[in-house]
Amino acid sequence: MSTAAQSRPDPREWATRVVQWDPARNSIKRAAHLYARARGGALALGGRSPVVSNIYAASSPKAGSQWMKALFDHPVVRRHSRLFTLPQLDYQATLGRPFPAATFVPGIYLSYEEYLQIPATRPRRTIYMFRDPRDLVVSGYHSAVKTHRKVHLREVEEVRDRIRAMSFDDGLLYLIEDGAPRLREIETWVDVEDPDVAKFRLEDVSAEPRVVVARILRHCGISLSAEELDAVLMDVSRDALQAKDLAHRSDGESHYRVRRESFREVLKPEHLEAIETIVPGLVSRLGYPD
């Protein structure tokens, strides 16, 4: 192979990068889904489909969904899985339809009952990531008022303006009550016993990344060498993802907060009581201390 050919980017790698571009219009994202469907069909016709044809990353927003996307979309992991990373869409609008073969599906924010409406027409694996609901609330507040880009949807921006006009405590309480459906979605996954589904806690990923990430990948039929795992862990560390996020932003604000406050620093009894009223016992059922 010539030096020039070696220096050209792999067109498959380029396509993957383009369709994950956050500001991409939904029309572009849907076109990528059509491409993935054609690709999956071609692999099946040629008898070259991966053993695990679909990997789903499920969670609540702010519970590591971007981290899971970075993990499974990492070139080393994709080389082993042979899956194309789908750009995220509103999956609730497409329930009942199978995803294309040979794809990784990020950002599934569904209840377990809704997840079961996704046809299982081929071997699949699902990772569900929990996070302490109390920290979800704090992270969600900061995302709502500061660290997420302007989304150009009037109703969303109106909610943001409303929260910004409130006191910090009132804004938190508003988000807890407004986010009740998401908290109830989390609850539906707690007692799930499904061989396709492996459940993890984001806090455990942070505490023991090497052990937990290896378990996550193993559930999906992916086995990395020690050297490959080291490289992947370095690239998907919080610092690395934050630096990458800042490099792609013009406003100087990262999706990842520089100072991460624990819920213990900001939540008051009325906030904790509101969470407990919506999902009684959820915190303890997930194994988090009081």
DOFIKE-524002 format. One record per residue (C-alpha): z, y, x. Coordinates in steps of 0.5 Angstrom, whole numbers, padded with zeros to 4 digits, always signed. Each point is the difference from the previous one (the first is absolute). Example, Ala and Ser with C-alpha at 12.3 -4.5 7.8 and 13.67 -1.06 7.14 Angstrom:
<pts>
+0016-0009+0025;-0002+0007+0002;
</pts>
This chain:
<pts>
+0000+0000+0000;-0002+0007+0003;+0005+0005+0001;-0002+0005-0005;+0001-0006-0005;+0007-0001+0002;+0002+0007-0001;-0003+0000-0007;+0005+0000-0005;+0000-0007-0004;-0003+0002-0007;+0005-0004-0004;+0006+0004+0004;-0003+0007-0002;-0001-0002-0007;+0007-0002-0001;+0002+0006+0003;-0004+0004-0004;+0002-0003-0007;+0007+0001+0002;+0000+0008+0001;+0005+0002-0005;-0004+0006-0003;-0006-0004-0002;-0002+0000-0007;+0001-0005-0005;-0008-0001+0000;+0000-0002+0007;+0006-0005+0000;-0003-0003-0006;-0006-0001+0004;+0004-0003+0005;+0003-0005-0005;-0008-0002-0002;-0001-0001+0008;+0006-0005+0000;-0002-0004-0006;-0007-0001+0003;+0003-0002+0007;+0005-0004-0003;-0006-0004-0004;-0004+0000+0006;+0006-0004+0004;+0001-0005-0006;-0007-0001+0000;-0001-0002+0007;+0007-0004+0000;+0003+0005+0005;+0006+0003-0005;+0007+0001+0003;+0005-0006-0002;+0004+0006-0003;-0005+0004-0003;+0005+0006-0003;+0006+0003+0003;+0003+0005-0005;+0005+0005+0003;+0005+0001-0006;+0006+0005-0001;+0002+0007-0003;-0002+0006+0003;+0004+0002+0006;+0002-0007+0002;-0005-0001+0006;-0007+0000-0004;-0003+0004+0006;+0003-0004+0005;-0002-0007-0003;-0007+0003-0001;+0000+0002+0008;+0003-0007+0002;-0006-0004-0004;-0005+0005+0002;+0001+0000+0007;-0006-0003+0004;+0004-0006+0003;+0003-0002-0007;-0007+0001-0003;-0003-0004+0005;+0004-0006-0002;+0000+0001-0007;-0007+0002-0001;+0001+0004-0006;-0003+0007-0002;+0005+0005-0001;-0001+0003-0007;+0001+0007-0001;+0006+0001-0005;-0002+0002-0008;+0004+0000-0006;+0001-0008-0001;+0003+0001-0007;-0007+0002-0002;-0003-0007+0002;+0005-0005-0002;-0003-0006-0002;-0006+0000+0005;+0001-0004+0007;-0001+0004+0006;-0006-0001+0005;+0001-0007+0004;+0002+0001+0008;+0004+0007-0002;+0007+0003+0002;+0002+0004-0006;+0005+0005+0002;+0005+0005-0005;+0001-0005-0006;+0005+0004-0004;+0001-0005-0006;+0005-0004-0003;+0000-0007+0001;-0003-0002-0007;-0005+0005+0001;-0002-0003+0007;+0000-0007-0003;-0006+0003-0004;-0004+0000+0006;-0005-0006+0000;+0002-0005+0005;-0007-0003+0001;+0001-0001+0008;+0006-0001+0005;+0004+0006+0000;+0007+0002+0003;+0004+0006-0002;+0005+0004+0004;+0005+0004-0004;+0004+0005+0003;+0007+0003-0002;+0003+0006+0002;+0007+0002-0002;-0001+0004-0007;+0005+0006+0002;-0004+0001+0006;-0007+0000-0004;+0003+0005-0004;+0001+0005+0006;-0007-0002+0003;-0003+0001-0006;+0003+0007-0001;-0003+0002+0007;-0006-0002-0002;-0001+0003-0006;+0002+0007+0002;-0003+0000+0008;-0003-0006+0004;-0006-0002-0005;-0006+0004+0000;-0002+0004-0006;-0003-0005-0005;-0005+0005-0004;+0003-0003-0006;+0003+0005-0005;+0005-0004-0003;+0003-0003+0007;+0000+0007+0003;+0004+0003-0007;+0005-0005+0001;+0001+0002+0008;+0000+0007-0002;+0006-0002-0005;+0004-0004+0005;-0001+0006+0005;+0003+0005-0005;+0006-0005-0001;+0006+0000+0004;+0000-0006+0005;+0005-0004-0004;-0003+0001-0007;-0007-0002+0003;+0003-0006+0003;+0002-0002-0007;-0006+0002-0003;-0004-0005+0005;+0005-0005-0002;-0001+0000-0007;-0008+0001+0000;+0000-0006+0005;+0003-0005-0004;-0006-0004-0002;-0001-0001+0008;+0008-0002+0001;-0001-0005-0006;-0007-0003+0003;+0004-0001+0007;+0005-0004-0005;-0005-0005-0002;-0001-0002+0007;+0007-0002+0002;+0001-0007-0003;-0008-0002+0001;-0001-0007+0003;-0007-0001+0001;-0003-0003+0006;-0005+0005+0001;+0005+0006+0000;+0004+0001+0006;+0006+0006-0001;+0002+0004+0006;+0005+0006+0001;-0003+0006+0003;+0007+0001+0004;-0001-0007+0003;-0007+0002+0003;+0003+0006+0003;+0006-0004+0003;-0003-0006+0002;-0008+0001+0000;-0002-0005+0005;+0003-0006-0004;-0001+0003-0007;-0007+0002+0001;-0002-0007+0003;+0003-0003-0006;-0004+0005-0005;-0007-0002+0004;+0002-0007+0000;+0001+0000-0007;-0007+0002-0001;-0003-0005+0005;-0001+0005+0006;+0003-0002+0007;+0000+0004+0006;+0002-0001+0007;+0006+0004+0003;-0005+0005+0003;-0004+0001-0006;+0007+0001-0004;+0002+0005+0005;-0006+0004+0000;+0000+0000-0008;+0007+0002+0000;-0001+0006+0004;-0006+0003-0004;+0004-0001-0006;+0007+0003+0002;+0002+0006-0004;-0001+0005+0006;-0007-0003+0001;-0002+0001-0008;+0003+0007+0000;-0004+0002+0006;-0006-0003-0003;+0001+0003-0007;+0002+0007+0003;-0007+0000+0004;-0004-0001-0006;+0004+0006-0004;-0002+0007+0001;+0007+0003-0003;+0004-0003+0005;+0004-0004-0005;+0001-0007+0001;+0000-0006-0006;+0006-0002+0004;+0006+0004+0001;+0003+0002+0006;+0007+0000-0002;+0002-0006-0005;+0006+0002-0004;+0004-0006-0003;+0001+0000-0007;+0008+0000+0002;-0002+0007+0003;-0003+0003-0007;+0001-0004-0006;+0006+0002-0004;+0004-0005-0005;-0004+0003-0006;-0007-0003+0004;+0003-0006+0001;+0003-0001-0007;-0007+0002-0002;-0004-0006+0004;+0006-0005-0002;-0002+0002-0008;-0007-0001+0001;+0000-0007+0004;+0007-0003+0000;+0002-0004+0006;-0006+0001+0003;+0003+0003+0007;+0005-0006+0001;-0006-0005-0003;-0004+0002+0006;+0006-0001+0005;+0001+0007+0002;+0007+0003+0001;+0004+0005-0005;
</pts>
